[in-house]
Amino acid sequence: MNVSIIGTTGYGGAELLRILHRHPEFKIQSIHSSKKDFPIWKEYPHLFEIIDDNLQNINSSKIAEQSDIVFLATPSGISGQLAAEFENKNISVIDLSGDLRLPAVTYKKWYKHEPVNESLSSKAVYGLSEWYKEEIKASRLIANPGCYPTATLLGLAPVVKEKVISPSSIIIDAKSGVSGAGRSLARNTSFSEANENFRVYKVNEHQHTPEIEKQLSRWNNDISPITFTTHLLPITRGIMITAYVQLSEDLNTSQLLELYQETYRENQFIRIRPENTFPSVKEVAGSNYCDIGLHVDPRTGRLTIISVIDNLMKGAAGQAVQNANIICGFEETTGLDFIPMYP
């Protein structure tokens, strides 16, 4: 199967190259960027004598003729325009931006960009791989989830679907490494500002908030608006979500671990930690795993959920390739069986 990548010079695009270069079923047919006519290794020297392909201009008709799947690793506000160019062409589109995840009015409010046509966004399937396999398999247009929503939703889904928590009690404490902000220059992600520092940002206004709420409401109509607070960690990769929810039933940690283990029994990328052990971001770095730990506080009746992912892998490129595997009928783990990097 031939695949193309648009937006190859960003971190998500670089991760797609790393994964797809060794994928046994996908062949990188072409790579594209607004920067063009020079080899990708000049942008990313670690690819020297590994991937020497030149960046090409973006011609949707030519890409659709040559490839079976195109990955859009371009910023929000751009990906939606590109997705529209591929509409009605014989190619599957996997968009890593937020352009296809929300209704137009909600998107404009939170992303501050003009939304794509509603007729296009309504065709997109939300690509949370573990939960929407059949929909993904039947679609040609996938809205790859955001990094924060992936870790959050995988952590919350079992108790939200089983309706064992108070629907108005969800509080999410989210932390991400600086690569989540991309390669653009910004003061807060510069070394001097981020190193040996810990910063809260976008308090009560992060654009992933409505995406999380939309999916939680799909599983339980009674879910109320959530509290979602994001922080910047002085690390390159990784996301840790700590979610606090009030239980509506008298359940202990062991019982809830059984629920999670049964829910994710056939999902190889979800690892439920044993009782009283909790994951850290380094334990999933460079991999497509999501590790989840749980603990019920019997004093308060609250459940604490810890969910960790690599934001560039399970939170972006890894899940995008997982979705491509599902579309093509391959094993979900194909080309993604990386052991996490440690230390």
N, C-alpha and C positions, 0 to 999 in steps of 0.2 A: 504494500500500500504506500503510495506517495503522499507526503505531507509537506506543507509549506508553513513558514512562520513569518508573520508580519510583526515588526516591533522587536527585532532580534537584539538590539543594542541595550535594552533594559535588563534588569536582573531576572525578571520572569522569562524573558526570551533566552537569556544565557542558560537558565536551568532547563528549558525545553531542549536546547542544543545538547546539553550534557546527557539528558535522558534518552533522547531520540537517536543520538549517535550510536548507542549500544542496543537499541531496541531491535529484537529479532524480526519483527514484522513490518515496521515502518521505515521507510527510506526518506531522508530529507531531500526533497526535490529542489527546493529553493528557499532562500531567506531574503527578507525584504525590510527596508527601513526608509525613512525620509532621507537619511544619509545613504549614499549609494556609490557604486563603482569603486569600492576598495574592499580588500579581504577582511573578514570578520576578526581575524587574529590581531589586526591593527587596533581594533576596539577592545578586544579581550586577548592580551598576549599569551594567556595560559592555553589558548587554542592553537598556538603556532605548531605547524606540522601535524596537527590532529584534524582540524577543520579549516580548510583554506578557501572555502567558498566565498565568492564576492557577494556583497549586499547588492540587491537589485531594486529597481524602482517598483512601484506597486501598480500592477495591471491586473485587475480582478478577472477579466475574461481569460487572460493567458494563464493565470494561476488556476482557475477552475478547469481549464483544459488539461493541465498537467498533473494536478493533484486530486486526491480523494478527500483530504481533510485540510483545512487551513486553521491555524491557531492565531488568534488576534491577541497579541501581548502588548497592545498599544494603550495609551492612557484613556481614561474616561473622557467622553466628549469627542473622541476620534474613532474608537472602536465601533460605536453605533453606526457612524457614517459608512465605515468599511463593511460592516455586516449587511447594510442595505444594498451595497454594490453586489454582494454575493447572492442576494435573494433571487430565487428562481433559477439559479445556476446549479449545475449538477455537482455539488460539493457540500460536505458537512463543515459547519462553522462552529468553533469552540472559542467563545469570547471570555478572556480573563479579566476584563474590566467590569465596571458596575453598570454599563449602559443598558443591559437587557434584563436586569434583575428586578426592577421596580416599575410600577405604573408611572405614566408620564408626569402627572402632577406631583407625586411624591418624589420622583427623581429630580425634578427641577428645584424643588424646595431644598433638598439635602445636598445635591451635587453642584448646584448653581450653573448647570449647563442646559442647553436646549435638549429636550428628550428626543429619542427616535420616534418614528411613526408608531402609533399604538398597534397598528396591524402587524408590524414586525415584532415588537416586544411581546405581543400576545402569543406568538408562535414559539417563543423560546422556552425551553425546559430548564428548570433550575437543577444544576448538575451536582447536587449533593449525592455523591456516588452510592453511598451505603443505603440511601432511603428511596431513591427514585430510579432504580435500575431499568425497570420496564419502560418508563417514559423516556429515559435517555436513549434506550435501544431503538425506540421508534421515531426519534427526532433527528432532524438535520441541523438544528440550531440550538446550541447549549449555552446557557448563561452560567459560566463557572462561578461558584460561590466565592465571596471574599474570604480573606484569611481569618479575620476575627470571627465572622459568622460560622466558618467551618468548625473551628475548635469549640465555639459556644454551642452550636446546634447539636453536634455529636455528643457533647457532654450532657445536654439537657433533654434530648429527645425521649429517652425511655420514661422518665418520670412525668414529662409533660403529656405524652401519649396515654400513659396509664392513669393520668389524672389523680396522682397521689400527692400533689403539692397545691398549696394555695395559689391560684392564678395571678394574684396581685403581689406576690412576694419576691419576684425574681430580681436579684441584685447581682450584677456581673462586674467583677474587677479584672480588667484585661491589661496585659502587658506584652509589648512587642519589641523585638530588636530593630535597629535602625534601618535595615535593608527593606523593611516594610514601607518606608517612605520613598523608595526608588533612588535613582541616581542623580536626580536634580539637586542643585546646590541649595542648601537651606541652613540658616544659622543654627537651628535647634539640633540638626543632625551632623553638624561639623564635629570633628574630634574634640576640640577644646570645650564645646558645649555639652556633648553627650558623654564623654569619658568621665568616669567617677561621678556620675550624676544620675538622678532618677527624677523624671519629669512627668507630670500629668498634662494632658493636652486634649483639646476639643471637648471640654467638659459639657456633657449633656447635648452635644451637637455633632457627634461623629456620624458620618454618612452610612456606616454599617448598621446603625440602630434600627431603621425601618426594615432593612433586609432581615434582621434577626426576628423582629416582631412579626413580620409577614409569615415567615415559616413556622414560628411557634403557634400562630393563630390557625395555621393549616392543620395542625395536630390537635389543637384544643381551642375552640372558639371563645372560651371564657378568659383567655390570657389577656391581662391588662398591659398597658405600657410598662416597659422595663426600665430599670436604672442601669446604664451602661457607661462605665468610666474607663478611659484608655490612658495608658502610661507608656513612656519610652524607656526601655532598658538599655544600659550601656553595653550591649552585645550586638553582634552582626545578625545572627539568625535566631529565630525561635519566638513562639507565642505561648504564654501561660494564661489560661482563663481560670479564675477562681469564682465560682458561682455559689450564691447563698440562696436557698429556697426554704420556705416553711412547709413542713410535711403536714398533710391533712389527714394522714392515717398514722397509727402507732406502728412504725416500722423501724427495724434496726439496720445497722450497716450490713450485716451478713445477708439479710433478706434483699436489700437493694442491690448488693453485688450479684446475687443470683439473678435478679431481673436484668441487669446490664449484661451479664455473661450470656444469658439466654437470648437477649435481643441481638447481640452482635456475634453470636456463635459462629455464623458462616461468613463473617467479614474479617479477612485476614489482616487488614491494616488497622483494625481497632484492637488494642490490647488493654484489657481490664486488669488493673493491678490487684494483687491479693490484699486482704484486709490489713490496715495499718501500714501500708506502703504506698508512697505517693510519687508521681513522676516529676522529673525536672526537664527543662528544655534541651539540655545537652544529650539526653538519652534518646531523643528522636532526630537529632541534627542530621541533615543530609538524607533523610529517609521520608517515606510516604506514610509513616505510622502516625496514629493519634493514640496517645496513652492517657488513660482515665483512671483517677483514683477517687474514692468516696469515703465520707465519714459522717455519721449521724451524731449530733450532740444531744444526748438524752436530757440534758438540763433545759435546753431551749426548744427541742423538737425541730431544729433546723438541720438540713442536709448541706454539707459542703462538698462541691464537685470541683476537682482539679483536672483540667484537660490541657494537654500540651501537644503542639505540632511544630514542624518547621514551616514557617510562613511562606517560604519560597517553593516548598515541595507540596505537602498535603494542602497548604493554604493557597497554592497557585498552580505551578507547572506540573507537579506530581498528580494532583487531582485531575488536571486537564487531560493528561495522558491516560489516567485511569478511565475517564469518560470516553476517550477515543477507543480504548480497548473494549469497553462495553458496546459502543456503537458498532464496532467491527466483529463482535462475537468472540473476541479473544478472552483468555483468562485475565481477570482484572490485574493480577500481579505481573503480567508480562512486561518486561523491561523496567520494572519498578522494585525488584527484589533487593534493594540496597540495604545492607546492614547499617544502622546508624553509625555516624562517625564519633569516635570517642578516644581520647578526651577532646 
